[in-house]
Amino acid sequence: MNVRYFAAARAAAGVEEERFDLSDGDTLAALFEAILAVERPDPPAGTPPLARILSRSSFLLNEVAVRNHSASLKPDDVVDVLPPFAGG
């Protein structure tokens, strides 16, 4: 599946998007584990660690908001990570 990072999540992840090969039916929670298992450089100064950002973020699964971390995923799904942000 493809994961797209936005704003602070992009800065903390060090990439705009990346692919993960999880089994059909794995959950959003399993995807978070896979994301956090990737070795990454330290985020830029002032950017929280990716784990903290994930714990506060909203998520879109194929462009639909999802709050249930036990939601099943499919290999061709797209998950967007949207950290909280302010502004207008």
Beta strands, then each sheet from edge to edge (+ up, - down):
strand 1: 2-5
strand 2: 17-19
strand 3: 58-61
strand 4: 64-66
strand 5: 78-82
sheet 1: 2+ 1- 5- 3+ 4-
end
